[in-house]
């Protein structure tokens, strides 16, 4: 999980310039020579964005490469457009192209061959993106070329040719791609998250085990420069780092002009833009087949070491992949990772992922690799499917094992060794980071409404040139299963966190039976004996004093839905806030009971908690004969939620988790194993009284960072506990934090919240032994004693 921004170190001039593609470090001559900006401009016909977006709605399919731009055919070259200027070192040609309202512009060249010493730059009018210099190193045998997008609706092409070259360069632009979707240079409103909210950024700390495979995956500007797919570098049996690239057959078209963008990903877990400059241009199609929808290409530019790419391993044995993992660029977004916790299904030349439990894919993910979750080897590439954040359905991947005998093995096993499985390898051996820290625990002794700070120093003591990427948060749990979600909730369970215990609350003698009209419909709305602060934030006070119980294993706070066919969490099938204890097609006793309904639901409320108990409730009988569940959901006035599983008898295909709405939630289980008898899952929000700064960052070897820990008390005394969790690619640690709020006001010896002469009298009595000494209120100078010095300080404070 490398910090990919460290390579952005090539500043050409005092403006905001970013280098892209395989190029050399030079400043455009017009800038260094301070030439006039008055150059010829060509304005292209205007495009109708609304019409293009409507067209996209009709073709939103993963077996069609994702369209982000519209191509405009042109014929612009060094002879028929632009202007030449003579300078001391040679001559400069420049041309400005305007395509109104374009978010970005990229160019495809029908002819590109330039002599040694010549340089091509492409940049926007604000010089916020500068591509190049491209040189004779970028010449290809097929004499075409393309350049990545520049920001905005004006792009400038500048070509410098020195005196006495071997031949005059030939540059002819054949296509201008007008971006009507803001993919590469989004404004603040996009939040770098155009894909569905259920997708996971690849650099979240919990995905550190996939750091190598993530570096193998790249976005492709394909289809004539106006469409997007995904693919991956793959290793070969010779392990000679030949840049073979696997993607989908349906992505093909104009491969010589393709641009491959590596490491376009958020540097951390939150949505923020990634670098767009790590690209190579041009490829040669080696083999392909529609039978398994695969294509193998060879990249035609050397990949710089600074990209730190990985060549992924593969499995052509045909063994069923377990717990598949997808890494991809959905809808042209920053790189995402998705997980299925069940085995893939066999579908002839394809593998089916029946549903993603965590994340999904979208158009733009086409061609992306499917990895076996255990071996981390590629087993297929994405062909199509209907899965999305709002449709928890299938995806289909062409099998590597089927592609193997169709021609793939000729390149990945050119010596016919018979090897059918191979691990991946890095292009360069990356040094290992190691986290070090100087604090084992933190303690804050607080009065009412007080703020204190302390520090934790962390450092990277790993190998030279290593990079430690870390994320820090304040957590209610020593070991969290996941979190925080977008509503600031974490979860853990009794198996992973030693501080979390299964504790069944027995309401068998005090509980009330809850009546369901049918086996899919909730009964009456129940009143709580407290306000339940669930997903409270600065914008909405989501505090509830009523709830209903749905017979299908969940509790809701807004509207009931007869949704027996459970999906991933959060879900748009259920409106608003909900707690999913065991959401499945359950069949408790109800007013329209069939012969297989079984088990009652009970509830009990007091000021300390509300308990909902599903007592040996049956699953709907079809395919789940003799299946019963005994579990309870417990909610507390703090916003904490416990789910206790006393007995799980039989199979289940359940969803377990919580949600604020259809966009925000925490999923623990969906269609996978993970529940057991005498087992607890706990949800709790991040402690509001404990904050950290910074929350994430990168440390090179021997670098350190001071983390400021801030504790804020309110006007309720007591002992509060939490943890500072530091997660990194060089190790992780959980530091316990205690805040003791004693509620005493220094000098207020009689506890009336006022400091006056009465307090002086009591302090004197303490000294004389006629009142019990209280250091919290009377030790004014903090020397551990109460004496005349404290009386003097107290009198001075009263006198002001």
SVG drawing of the C-alpha trace seen along z (x, -y; Angstrom):
<svg xmlns="http://www.w3.org/2000/svg" viewBox="-54 -41 77 72">
<polyline fill="none" stroke="black" stroke-width="0.4" points="0.0,0.0 2.5,-2.6 2.1,-6.3 1.9,-7.0 2.1,-10.8 5.8,-10.8 6.7,-10.5 5.1,-13.9 8.3,-15.7 9.0,-17.1 8.1,-20.7 8.9,-22.4 8.1,-25.9 6.4,-28.0 2.9,-27.0 1.0,-23.8 2.4,-21.3 2.1,-17.5 4.1,-15.3 2.4,-12.4 3.2,-9.3 6.7,-8.0 8.5,-11.2 11.5,-13.3 11.8,-16.3 11.9,-19.4 10.1,-22.7 8.1,-23.7 10.2,-26.0 7.5,-28.6 7.5,-29.0 11.2,-29.1 11.6,-31.6 8.6,-33.6 6.9,-33.5 3.6,-35.2 0.4,-33.2 -1.2,-34.6 -1.4,-31.4 -3.9,-30.0 -7.0,-28.3 -9.4,-25.8 -12.8,-25.6 -14.6,-22.3 -18.4,-21.9 -20.3,-21.9 -21.6,-18.7 -24.8,-18.0 -23.9,-16.5 -27.4,-15.7 -28.0,-13.7 -24.7,-11.8 -25.7,-11.0 -29.1,-9.8 -27.4,-7.5 -25.2,-6.1 -28.3,-5.1 -29.2,-2.8 -25.8,-1.0 -25.0,-0.7 -23.6,2.8 -20.4,4.3 -19.8,6.1 -19.6,2.6 -16.6,0.5 -17.5,-2.5 -17.8,-5.7 -16.5,-9.0 -16.0,-11.1 -17.1,-11.7 -14.6,-11.5 -14.4,-14.3 -12.5,-13.4 -10.0,-16.0 -7.1,-16.3 -4.6,-18.7 -0.9,-18.5 2.3,-20.6 1.5,-21.9 -2.2,-22.7 -2.7,-24.3 -1.0,-26.0 2.0,-28.3 5.8,-28.0 8.2,-30.3 11.9,-30.4 14.0,-30.4 17.8,-30.3 17.9,-26.5 15.5,-25.6 11.8,-26.1 8.5,-25.8 5.0,-24.8 2.0,-25.5 -1.8,-25.0 -4.7,-25.6 -7.8,-23.4 -11.0,-24.4 -13.9,-22.0 -16.4,-24.0 -17.6,-22.6 -15.3,-19.6 -14.1,-18.4 -10.9,-17.2 -9.4,-16.7 -7.2,-13.9 -5.6,-13.5 -5.0,-10.6 -2.4,-10.9 -2.7,-9.1 1.0,-9.8 3.7,-10.3 7.3,-10.1 9.8,-12.7 13.6,-12.9 16.1,-12.7 16.3,-16.0 12.7,-17.0 10.1,-17.4 6.3,-17.4 4.3,-18.9 0.6,-19.0 -0.9,-21.2 -4.1,-23.1 -4.3,-26.9 -3.9,-27.2 -0.8,-25.0 -2.3,-22.9 -1.5,-19.7 1.5,-19.5 2.2,-16.3 5.6,-15.5 8.2,-16.0 7.6,-13.2 10.6,-12.3 11.8,-9.9 11.7,-7.3 7.9,-7.4 8.1,-6.5 6.4,-3.2 6.8,-0.9 3.2,-1.5 3.8,-5.3 0.7,-6.2 0.5,-7.8 -1.9,-9.2 -1.7,-11.5 -3.6,-11.4 -6.3,-13.9 -5.5,-17.5 -7.8,-19.5 -10.6,-21.7 -11.9,-22.6 -8.8,-24.0 -5.6,-22.0 -2.4,-23.3 0.0,-21.2 3.6,-22.4 6.3,-20.8 10.0,-21.8 12.4,-20.7 16.1,-21.6 18.3,-22.7 20.1,-20.0 17.8,-17.0 18.1,-13.8 14.5,-14.3 11.6,-16.6 9.0,-15.3 5.5,-14.2 2.7,-14.8 -0.9,-14.5 -3.9,-14.6 -6.7,-12.5 -9.1,-12.5 -9.9,-14.9 -11.8,-13.3 -14.2,-15.6 -14.9,-14.4 -18.5,-15.0 -18.0,-13.1 -15.6,-14.5 -13.5,-11.4 -9.8,-12.6 -10.0,-16.1 -13.2,-16.1 -14.2,-19.2 -15.0,-19.1 -18.6,-18.1 -17.6,-14.7 -15.7,-13.7 -13.8,-11.1 -16.6,-8.6 -18.7,-8.4 -19.0,-4.7 -21.5,-3.3 -21.1,-4.0 -20.7,-0.3 -17.3,-0.2 -14.1,0.0 -11.0,-2.1 -8.0,0.2 -5.8,-1.5 -8.0,-1.0 -5.7,0.6 -7.7,3.8 -6.8,4.6 -3.0,4.5 -2.7,8.2 -3.7,7.3 -1.2,4.5 0.9,6.3 -2.1,7.4 -3.5,3.8 -0.3,2.6 -0.8,4.9 -4.2,3.4 -4.5,0.5 -7.3,-1.6 -7.4,-1.6 -8.3,-4.5 -9.6,-2.3 -12.0,-2.3 -10.4,-5.2 -9.6,-7.1 -13.1,-7.7 -13.9,-4.5 -12.6,-2.9 -11.8,0.7 -9.6,2.3 -6.9,5.0 -3.8,6.3 -0.2,7.0 0.5,10.8 3.6,12.8 4.9,15.5 6.7,18.8 10.0,17.3 9.5,14.5 11.4,12.1 9.0,9.1 7.7,9.1 4.8,6.5 1.9,8.9 -1.4,7.4 -4.7,9.3 -8.1,7.8 -11.4,8.6 -12.0,9.3 -15.0,6.9 -12.7,4.0 -10.6,4.3 -10.3,1.7 -7.4,-0.6 -4.9,1.1 -2.0,-0.8 -3.4,-4.0 -4.4,-2.7 -3.2,-4.5 -2.7,-2.4 -3.0,-4.3 -1.4,-2.6 -1.9,-3.5 -5.0,-5.8 -6.2,-5.3 -6.8,-7.2 -3.8,-7.2 -5.9,-6.3 -9.3,-4.9 -11.3,-8.0 -12.4,-9.2 -9.8,-11.6 -8.2,-12.0 -5.2,-9.8 -2.3,-10.5 -3.1,-10.3 0.4,-10.7 1.6,-7.0 0.7,-5.9 2.3,-4.1 1.1,-4.4 0.6,-1.8 0.1,1.9 0.2,4.8 -2.6,7.4 -1.1,10.9 -4.2,13.1 -7.8,13.0 -11.0,15.0 -14.7,14.3 -15.2,17.8 -13.9,16.8 -13.8,13.1 -10.1,12.7 -7.3,10.6 -3.6,10.7 -1.5,7.7 2.1,6.5 2.7,3.0 5.0,1.0 6.6,-1.4 8.9,-0.4 7.2,-0.8 9.2,-3.2 10.5,-1.7 8.9,-4.6 5.5,-3.1 6.4,-0.1 4.1,2.3 3.4,5.9 3.0,8.8 0.1,10.8 0.1,14.6 -2.5,16.8 -4.2,20.1 -5.1,22.0 -5.8,25.3 -9.6,24.9 -9.9,25.3 -12.9,23.5 -11.8,20.2 -12.6,19.7 -13.8,16.3 -13.1,14.4 -11.7,10.9 -12.1,8.3 -9.8,5.2 -11.1,2.7 -12.0,-0.9 -15.9,-1.1 -17.3,-3.9 -13.8,-5.3 -13.4,-5.9 -10.3,-5.5 -9.3,-1.9 -11.7,0.3 -11.7,3.8 -14.6,6.2 -15.1,9.5 -17.3,12.5 -17.1,14.8 -18.4,17.8 -16.8,19.9 -17.4,19.0 -19.8,21.0 -18.8,23.0 -20.5,21.6 -18.8,23.3 -16.0,21.0 -16.9,18.6 -16.9,18.2 -19.9,16.7 -19.7,14.6 -23.2,15.1 -23.2,12.0 -20.6,9.7 -20.7,9.4 -18.5,6.4 -18.2,4.0 -19.4,4.6 -18.4,3.9 -19.8,1.5 -19.3,0.5 -15.6,-0.5 -14.7,2.6 -14.8,4.7 -11.7,6.8 -10.6,6.5 -9.0,9.5 -10.8,11.9 -8.4,13.3 -8.7,16.5 -9.1,15.1 -6.7,17.7 -3.9,17.9 -4.1,14.3 -3.8,15.7 -5.9,14.4 -8.6,16.9 -10.6,14.7 -11.4,11.3 -14.7,9.6 -17.1,10.2 -20.4,8.9 -23.2,9.2 -25.9,7.3 -24.3,6.7 -24.3,3.2 -24.6,1.5 -28.4,1.6 -28.6,5.0 -26.9,7.8 -26.8,10.2 -24.2,11.9 -21.0,11.1 -19.5,13.3 -15.7,13.7 -14.0,15.5 -11.9,18.3 -8.1,18.2 -8.3,22.0 -10.5,21.8 -8.4,19.1 -5.3,21.2 -5.8,23.6 -7.3,21.0 -3.9,19.3 -3.1,17.7 -0.5,20.3 1.6,19.5 2.6,16.3 2.4,17.1 4.1,20.5 6.1,20.0 8.4,23.0 5.5,25.4 6.6,26.4 3.1,27.6 2.9,25.2 -0.7,24.2 -0.3,22.1 2.2,19.3 2.6,16.7 3.1,13.0 6.3,11.0 7.2,7.3 9.0,5.4 11.4,4.3 11.9,5.6 10.1,3.2 11.7,2.5 9.6,3.5 8.4,0.8 8.0,1.3 5.8,-0.6 7.3,-1.7 5.6,-3.7 6.5,-5.1 3.3,-4.9 1.6,-1.8 -1.4,-3.6 -2.9,-7.0 -4.6,-8.4 -6.6,-11.6 -7.6,-12.8 -10.3,-15.4 -12.7,-17.8 -16.0,-18.8 -15.9,-20.5 -12.2,-20.3 -9.9,-19.6 -6.5,-17.9 -4.0,-16.7 -1.2,-14.1 1.0,-12.8 2.0,-9.5 5.1,-9.4 5.2,-6.9 8.0,-6.1 9.1,-3.9 12.0,-1.8 11.8,0.5 14.3,1.1 15.9,-1.8 13.6,-3.5 10.6,-1.8 7.3,-3.7 4.9,-3.2 1.3,-4.1 -0.8,-4.5 -4.3,-5.3 -5.3,-6.3 -8.7,-6.4 -10.3,-6.5 -12.3,-3.3 -14.5,-1.8 -12.9,1.6 -9.4,3.0 -9.8,5.1 -12.4,3.9 -13.9,6.1 -14.4,3.0 -15.1,-0.7 -15.7,-3.4 -18.4,-3.4 -19.7,-6.7 -21.8,-7.1 -18.9,-6.6 -19.9,-3.1 -17.5,-0.2 -18.2,3.4 -16.4,6.3 -17.3,9.8 -16.4,12.1 -14.0,14.1 -11.6,11.3 -11.8,8.9 -10.9,10.3 -12.7,7.4 -16.0,8.4 -18.0,11.1 -21.1,13.0 -23.6,12.2 -27.2,13.4 -29.9,11.3 -32.6,13.6 -36.1,12.1 -38.0,15.4 -39.9,14.5 -40.4,10.8 -40.7,10.5 -43.8,9.7 -44.8,11.6 -44.7,9.7 -47.5,10.4 -46.9,10.5 -49.8,10.2 -47.9,12.4 -44.4,13.9 -43.2,10.9 -45.0,8.0 -44.1,6.2 -46.6,5.8 -47.2,2.8 -44.7,0.0 -43.1,0.2 -42.1,-2.6 -38.6,-2.7 -37.9,-3.9 -35.0,-6.0 -33.9,-7.9 -31.7,-5.7 -29.0,-7.8 -28.4,-5.8 -26.1,-7.3 -26.2,-10.7 -24.2,-13.3 -23.8,-17.1 -26.5,-17.2 -29.2,-15.0 -30.2,-14.0 -31.1,-10.4 -32.5,-9.7 -35.3,-7.2 -37.9,-6.4 -39.9,-3.9 -39.2,-0.8 -40.9,2.1 -39.8,5.7 -39.9,7.4 -40.4,11.2 -37.5,11.7 -34.9,11.0 -34.5,7.2 -35.6,4.2 -36.5,0.9 -37.1,-2.7 -38.7,-4.2 -40.9,-2.2 -41.6,1.6 -41.0,3.5 -42.0,7.1 -38.4,7.9 -37.8,11.6 -35.1,11.9 -32.1,10.4 -29.4,8.4 -26.1,6.7 -26.0,4.0 -26.7,1.1 -29.8,2.0 -32.3,-0.1 -34.9,2.6 -35.5,1.3 -36.1,-2.4 -34.1,-4.2 -32.4,-3.0 -32.4,0.7 -30.6,3.3 -30.2,6.7 -29.8,9.4 -30.3,12.3 -32.1,11.0 -33.4,14.0 -36.6,15.6 -37.7,16.4 -41.1,17.9 -42.0,17.2 -45.5,17.7 -47.9,15.2 -51.6,14.6 -51.5,16.4 -49.3,19.2 -48.7,22.2 -47.7,25.7 -44.0,24.9 -44.0,21.6 -42.3,21.9 -40.9,19.8 -42.1,16.6 -40.5,13.2 -40.4,11.5 -39.3,8.0 -38.6,6.2 -37.7,2.6 -36.4,0.6 -34.3,-2.5 -31.1,-0.6 -31.7,1.5 -34.3,2.8 -34.2,6.5 -35.7,8.3 -35.5,12.1 -36.1,14.4 -36.8,17.6 -36.0,20.7 -37.6,19.1 -37.8,21.2 -36.5,20.4 -39.0,20.7 -39.1,24.5 -38.2,24.8 -34.5,25.9 -34.1,25.1 -35.9,28.0 -35.4,28.3 -33.6,24.9 -34.1,22.7 -32.4,19.6 -32.2,18.4 -30.8,14.9 -31.4,11.5 -30.9,7.8 -30.1,5.5 -30.0,1.7 -28.7,-0.7 -29.2,-4.5 -25.5,-5.1 -26.2,-4.0 -24.5,-0.7 -26.0,2.5 -25.4,6.1 -26.5,9.1 -26.2,12.3 -26.5,15.7 -27.4,18.5 -28.1,21.3 -27.9,21.5 -29.4,24.9 -29.1,25.5 -28.0,23.5 -28.6,19.8 -28.1,17.3 -28.5,14.2 -27.5,10.6 -26.1,9.2 -25.3,5.6 -26.7,2.1 -27.6,-0.8 -28.5,-4.5 -30.1,-4.5 -29.6,-2.9 -26.2,-4.5 -24.6,-4.3 -24.2,-1.1 -21.9,1.7 -22.2,5.2 -20.8,8.1 -22.2,11.1 -24.0,11.5 -24.7,15.0 -21.6,16.4 -20.6,18.4 -19.6,16.6 -22.2,17.2 -21.8,19.7 -23.4,20.6 -22.8,18.4 -21.4,15.7 -21.7,11.9 -21.5,9.1 -21.3,5.5 -21.8,2.2 -20.7,-1.1 -19.9,-4.5 -16.5,-6.2 -16.0,-7.9 -16.9,-11.6 -14.6,-12.6 -11.4,-11.3 -9.9,-12.6 -6.6,-12.2 -4.6,-14.4 -3.4,-13.6 -5.6,-10.6 -3.5,-9.2 -0.1,-9.7 3.1,-8.3 6.5,-7.9 9.7,-7.2 12.4,-5.1 13.6,-6.8 10.9,-9.4 8.6,-10.0 5.3,-11.7 3.8,-13.2 0.2,-12.3 -1.9,-14.7 -4.5,-12.9 -7.2,-15.2 -9.7,-14.3 -12.7,-16.4 -15.0,-15.9 -18.5,-17.1 -20.5,-17.6 -21.0,-13.9 -18.5,-12.2 -17.3,-8.7 -14.6,-6.6 -14.5,-6.3 -12.4,-3.9 -11.5,-3.7 -8.6,-2.8 -6.3,-4.5 -6.0,-2.1 -3.0,-2.6 -3.1,-0.4 -0.3,-0.3 1.4,1.8 4.2,2.2 2.2,3.5 -0.6,2.3 -1.2,1.4 -4.2,0.6 -3.4,-1.8 -5.8,-1.8 -7.1,-5.3 -8.8,-6.0 -10.5,-9.3 -11.5,-9.7 -13.9,-12.6 -14.1,-13.3 -16.5,-16.2 -14.7,-18.2 -14.1,-21.9 -10.8,-22.9 -11.5,-25.2 -15.1,-24.2 -14.7,-22.4 -18.4,-22.3 -19.5,-21.1 -22.0,-23.9 -20.2,-24.8 -19.4,-28.3 -16.1,-29.3 -16.4,-31.7 -15.6,-32.2 -17.5,-29.1 -15.0,-27.0 -12.2,-28.7 -13.8,-27.7 -14.1,-24.1 -10.5,-24.0 -9.3,-25.4 -11.4,-22.6 -9.6,-20.1 -6.2,-21.4 -7.4,-21.3 -8.7,-17.7 -12.3,-18.7 -13.3,-17.8 -12.2,-15.0 -9.4,-16.0 -10.4,-16.1 -7.3,-16.6 -9.4,-17.0 -11.0,-20.2 -8.5,-21.5 -5.0,-20.8 -4.7,-24.2 -0.9,-23.9 -1.1,-20.2 1.7,-19.2 -0.4,-16.3 -1.0,-18.2 -3.7,-20.5 -2.1,-23.3 -1.9,-27.1 -0.4,-27.6 -3.6,-26.2 -5.7,-28.5 -3.7,-31.5 -4.2,-30.4 -7.9,-29.9 -8.3,-33.4 -6.4,-35.0 -8.6,-33.3 -11.7,-34.6 -10.3,-38.1 -9.4,-37.9"/>
</svg>
